[in-house]
Amino acid sequence: MDIRNCRRCDRIYQHRGSKYCPNCMLELDEIFVKVRDYIYDNPNATVLEVSEALDVEENIILEFLKEGRLELSSPGLDYLCERCEKPITTGRYCNDCIQELDRGMREGLEAPGGSPRGLGKDSNRMYTADLRRRRGFK
């Protein structure tokens, strides 16, 4: 059983994958619905305008955007890519950075196999097959 403190109210709760307690999760879901509806009615609203109109902390709105639960209609200067700092509408990274990170991951996975540098039969690592041979197992 994993017990943690809620990031919002600091109460102790049983962790089940969320960083918030069940009470705060319900409150955040209600806030999300209000924010989503406001953005639907006012598609050109910025994070600051939504925050002021609904009296909701900017951090909560930004978290909804980072999670991909919300999307702005157009990129603004108040929500930037975490890598290159270009204006974005949702998530944590812009499309260019996502493609570049994806390409880097694929190249890393497709790199030629083989043992890592410095590791071979004569290294200080233990090999199970050698150990079994020394003990007389086949």
C-alpha positions as CSV (number, residue, x, y, z in Angstrom):
1,M,0.0,0.0,0.0
2,D,1.5,3.3,-1.1
3,I,0.5,6.3,1.0
4,R,1.3,9.9,-0.1
5,N,0.4,13.5,0.7
6,C,-1.9,15.3,-1.8
7,R,-0.1,17.9,-3.8
8,R,-3.0,20.3,-3.5
9,C,-4.3,20.0,0.1
10,D,-1.5,18.0,1.7
11,R,-3.9,15.4,3.2
12,I,-2.7,11.8,3.4
13,Y,-4.3,9.4,0.9
14,Q,-3.8,6.0,-0.7
15,H,-1.9,6.6,-3.9
16,R,-3.6,5.0,-7.0
17,G,-1.7,6.7,-9.8
18,S,-2.8,10.3,-9.1
19,K,-0.9,13.0,-7.3
20,Y,-4.1,14.3,-5.8
21,C,-6.5,12.8,-3.1
22,P,-10.0,11.8,-4.2
23,N,-11.6,15.0,-2.9
24,C,-9.2,17.2,-4.8
25,M,-9.6,15.1,-7.9
26,L,-13.4,15.7,-7.8
27,E,-12.8,19.5,-7.3
28,L,-10.3,19.5,-10.2
29,D,-12.7,17.7,-12.5
30,E,-15.4,20.3,-11.7
31,I,-12.8,23.1,-12.4
32,F,-11.9,21.3,-15.7
33,V,-15.5,21.3,-16.9
34,K,-15.8,25.1,-16.1
35,V,-12.6,25.9,-17.9
36,R,-13.4,23.7,-20.9
37,D,-16.8,25.3,-21.3
38,Y,-15.4,28.8,-21.0
39,I,-12.7,28.0,-23.7
40,Y,-15.4,26.5,-25.9
41,D,-17.5,29.7,-25.6
42,N,-14.4,32.0,-25.9
43,P,-12.0,30.2,-28.3
44,N,-9.5,33.1,-28.4
45,A,-9.1,33.5,-24.7
46,T,-5.6,33.3,-23.2
47,V,-4.7,31.4,-20.1
48,L,-4.6,34.6,-18.1
49,E,-8.1,35.7,-19.3
50,V,-9.5,32.3,-18.4
51,S,-7.9,32.4,-15.0
52,E,-9.2,35.9,-14.2
53,A,-12.7,35.2,-15.6
54,L,-13.2,31.9,-13.6
55,D,-11.1,32.8,-10.6
56,V,-9.0,29.6,-11.2
57,E,-5.2,29.5,-10.6
58,E,-3.1,29.7,-13.8
59,N,-1.1,26.6,-12.7
60,I,-4.2,24.5,-12.8
61,I,-5.1,25.6,-16.3
62,L,-1.5,25.0,-17.4
63,E,-1.6,21.5,-15.9
64,F,-4.7,20.8,-18.0
65,L,-2.9,21.9,-21.1
66,K,0.3,19.9,-20.3
67,E,-1.8,16.8,-19.7
68,G,-3.5,17.3,-23.1
69,R,-6.9,17.6,-21.6
70,L,-7.3,21.2,-23.0
71,E,-6.2,22.8,-26.3
72,L,-6.0,26.5,-27.0
73,S,-7.4,27.6,-30.4
74,S,-4.2,29.4,-31.3
75,P,-0.7,29.4,-29.8
76,G,0.0,32.3,-27.5
77,L,2.9,33.7,-25.6
78,D,1.6,32.5,-22.3
79,Y,2.0,28.8,-23.1
80,L,5.4,27.7,-24.6
81,C,7.2,24.5,-25.6
82,E,9.3,23.2,-22.7
83,R,12.2,22.5,-25.0
84,C,12.5,25.3,-27.6
85,E,10.1,27.8,-26.1
86,K,7.9,28.2,-29.2
87,P,4.2,29.0,-28.5
88,I,2.1,25.9,-28.5
89,T,-1.6,25.0,-28.0
90,T,-1.5,21.8,-25.9
91,G,0.9,19.2,-24.4
92,R,4.5,19.9,-23.3
93,Y,6.3,20.1,-26.6
94,C,5.8,21.6,-30.1
95,N,5.4,19.3,-33.1
96,D,8.9,20.0,-34.3
97,C,10.4,18.9,-30.9
98,I,8.2,15.9,-30.8
99,Q,9.4,14.8,-34.2
100,E,13.0,15.4,-33.3
101,L,12.7,13.5,-30.0
102,D,10.9,10.7,-31.8
103,R,13.7,10.5,-34.4
104,G,16.4,10.5,-31.7
105,M,14.6,7.6,-29.9
106,R,14.2,5.6,-33.1
107,E,17.9,6.1,-34.0
108,G,18.9,5.0,-30.5
109,L,16.7,1.9,-30.7
110,E,18.0,1.0,-34.2
111,A,21.7,1.5,-33.3
112,P,23.8,-1.6,-34.1
113,G,23.7,-4.2,-31.4
114,G,26.6,-5.7,-29.6
115,S,28.0,-5.4,-26.2
116,P,28.6,-2.0,-24.6
117,R,32.1,-0.6,-24.7
118,G,34.5,-2.2,-22.3
119,L,32.4,-5.2,-21.6
120,G,33.7,-8.5,-23.0
121,K,34.8,-11.9,-21.8
122,D,37.7,-10.4,-20.0
123,S,35.8,-7.7,-18.1
124,N,35.0,-7.9,-14.4
125,R,31.4,-9.0,-15.1
126,M,30.1,-12.4,-14.1
127,Y,28.7,-14.6,-16.8
128,T,26.2,-17.3,-15.8
129,A,27.4,-19.7,-18.5
130,D,31.0,-19.5,-17.3
131,L,29.9,-20.0,-13.7
132,R,27.8,-23.0,-14.6
133,R,30.7,-24.6,-16.6
134,R,33.1,-24.1,-13.6
135,R,30.7,-25.8,-11.3
136,G,30.2,-28.7,-13.6
137,F,26.7,-28.0,-14.9
138,K,25.9,-28.2,-18.6
